[in-house]
């Protein structure tokens, strides 16, 4: 994500991306909040998997815009992130089933902080915007 964010700073981001990327992060944040507030059960596992599946599909929404804006390197980086996305959720799910971990407990704060960073940094009017 850090490399992708650096590329965004170099090329700028259009309104669609500036709005959509924090929403992507929100769809990642919600499952992490869920596993920290719900006890592990078969019913809750189904809810968690549903939230994760929605997030995995939702983050691909920008690719129709990215095909015209992104370099081949950035598109390749996105494909790597799409592979990692479900693996991160799988890892969090395993930690949840094993009664959590300290990392699982701080994960919503890390992701939430990144989302607020995205909202703030890409809302600054003088920031470079993509054409």
Secondary structure, 3 states (H helix, E strand, C coil): CHHHHHHHHHHCCCHHHHHHHHHHHHHHHHHHHHHHHCCCCHHHHHHHHHHHHHHHHHCCCCHHHHHHHCCHHHHHHHHHHHHHHHHHHHHHHHHHHCCCCHHHHHHHHHHHHHHHHHHHHCCCCCCCCCC
